[in-house]
C-alpha cells in the first residue's frame, strides 16, 4: 500500500517556499451531493512536515470515519484551512472540470500569502501561482492527504444531513456513490433534488415515465 513519504514530498517543494497550500477534493464520482474541496496552508518556517509522519495521515479513503474525525479534531485543527464546495446544480450546469478550477481559485485567493500550491490530480491550472499537480497526491504527500481528510469529513457531514431529508436513498451509508443500495432506491423513487442529473447513470431514471421525480 502506497503511503505518504516526507522525502518525496520535500523534493516537490521549492527551497525558498515558506507558505505551502495543499489542496484536495472529495466527491468527483458520486451520483448525488456536492463536490467539496479543502485547502491547508502550511507555514514551512514554523511547521515541519515530517511531524505529520508521526500521525496516521493517509488518503482519507484509507481511514475509518473515527480515524478521520480524530485527526480533524486533533493535529489538523492547528492548520489554517479553507473548505468550499459546488453543489450538484453547479456541476450539472458547468461540469466537474470548471467546478474544480473555480474551487481551486476560490481557495488560493482566500489566503493573503501563498508561495506554492500542491494539488491532488493531473491538472493544468491557469492561475498565477506556481504549482505542482500530483497524481494520487493524497497517497503520496502528507499535506495533500491532510486536505483530503478535512474535505472528506465535511462532505460526509453534509451527506448525513441529506440522509435526514431523503432517508429512502441511504445517503448516510454510501454518501451518494453508485452502490447497489443507491441503484435500488433510484429505481424505486427516481432522482431527488441533490442528484447530479448530468451524470450518465441518472439518464435512464430521468427518461422513465414510470418513476416519480421530485
N, C-alpha and C positions, 0 to 999 in steps of 0.2 A: 504494500500500500504506500503510495506516494505521500510524504508528509512535508510540511514547510521546512525549508533549510535556510538558516540565517546567512550562511556563506554565499549561497546562490542569490539571495535577496540583496545582500550588500553589494554584489557585483553589478546590480542593475541601477543603483542609485549614484548619481554624480557626486564626486567627492566634496564639492562645495555646497551641496544641498543641505539646507537646515530644515525647511518645512516641507515634509513629505505628505502628500494627500493620497491615501489609498481608497479605492472605490470598488464596490461590487454590487451587483443587482441580484434580486431574488424574484422569481415569478415570470420568467420568459415563457415557459411552456404550459402553464395551466390553462384550462378551458374557461376559467372564471376568476374574477377578482383582479386586483391591481398589480402593477409592476412596482416593486419597491427598490430603492437604491440608497445605500449608506456610504458616506464618506468619512474617513477617520484621519484627522490631522495629527501627524507626529512631529514634534519638535526634536530633531535628532541631536541638538546640542544638549538637551536635558533628559532625553529619553533613549535608553539603549535597547534597540530592538531585540537583542539577544535575551533580554529579560522575558520576552514572550515565549521563548523556547522552554522556559521552566513551567509553563502552564499548558493545558491541553488545547491550545489554539489550533484548530483544524478547519478545513472546509466545513461549513455549517451542516452540510448533508451527512457528514460522517459522525456527527454528535447527536446525542439524545436531546430531547426538549429540556430536560432538567439540567443537563450539562451546559446547554446554550444559555439558559436563564441564569445559571450560577455565574457564568463568565460575564454576561452583560451587567449583572449587578455587583460584580467583583472588580477585577482588574480593568475591564473595558470601560467602566464608568468614569475612569480617570482620563480618558482620551477624548478631546473635543470632537464631537460627531454631529453631522447633519444627516437627517433621514428625510427623504421625499419620495413621491410616488406619482404615477399616472394611472388613472382608473381605466376600466375596460372600455368606456366610451371613447376616451382619447386614443387608446390602442386601436379600436375599430376604425376610427376616423383617419388617423395619421400613420399607423403601423408601428411595429416594435422598434425599427431602426431609428426613426425620428424620436420616439419616446425615450430611448436610451440616450441619444445625443443630447436631447433637451435636459434630461436629468443630470447628465454629467456637467453641462454648462451651469445649471442651477446650483449644483453643489460646489463646483470650483469657484463660482462667483460669490458664494456665501462667506468665504474666508477672506480676510483682509490681506493675507500673505501666504502664497503657495509657491514653492520653488520647483517642485517636480511632482508629477502625477503618475501613480501606478494603478492600472485598471485591469480587472479580470476580463479576458476575452481576446478577440482579434479585431480591434477597431482602428480605423483611420480617422482621427479627430481633426477638426479644422479650427480648434481654439488656439489661443496664443501661448498656452503653457507647454513647456517641454514635457513629454510623457513617454511612457512605455506601456504597451498593452501586452499582457502575458496570457497565453492560452493555459487554461487550468491554473490561473494565478492563485485561486483560492486554495489550491492544494500545494502550491509551491512557495507562497510568500505569507509570512505571519501577519503582515499588515493588511493585506487583501483579505485573508481569512478572518481577521478581526471585523472588517466591514461586512463580510458575508454573514457572520453570526448576528450582528446587530440588525441587519436588514431582514434576516430570516425570523428573528424573534418578533420584530414589529409586524411583518406581514402575517405571521401565524396568529398574532393577536387580533388583527383586523378580520381574518377569515373566521376566527372563533366568534366574533361579533356577528358576521354574516350568517353563521350557522344558527344563531338565535332567531334571525329574521326569516330564514328559509331552511327550517330544520329538515325538510324532506330530502335535501341533497347531501347531507352529511359532510358539509364543508369543514367541520371541526376534525374530521378523520383524514380527509385527503387533500385539504387546503386548495381545492379547485383543480387538482391534477386529474388526468384521464384514467381513473381507476374503474374497475368493474362496477363497484358501488355507484360511482358517479354516472356511468353509462346507463345503468338500470334506471336511475332516477330521472335522467333525461328522457329516456324512452317513455316513462310513465307520466312525467309532469311537463316536459318541454323545458326550454330555457327560461331563466329568471332574469331580473334586471342586471345582475352583475356578470352574466355570461358574455364571453367575447364572441360576438356574432360573426366576426370576420374570420374566425378560425374554422378551418375545413371540417373538423368533427361536428361542428354545430350546424352545418348547412343542411343536412338531411332532416334534422328536427325542425328547422325553421320552415322548410318547404312542406312538411307533413300537415295536412288539414285535420288529421285525427288527434293532434296533440294541442292541448291548451297552451297559449302563450300569455305571459304577463304583459 
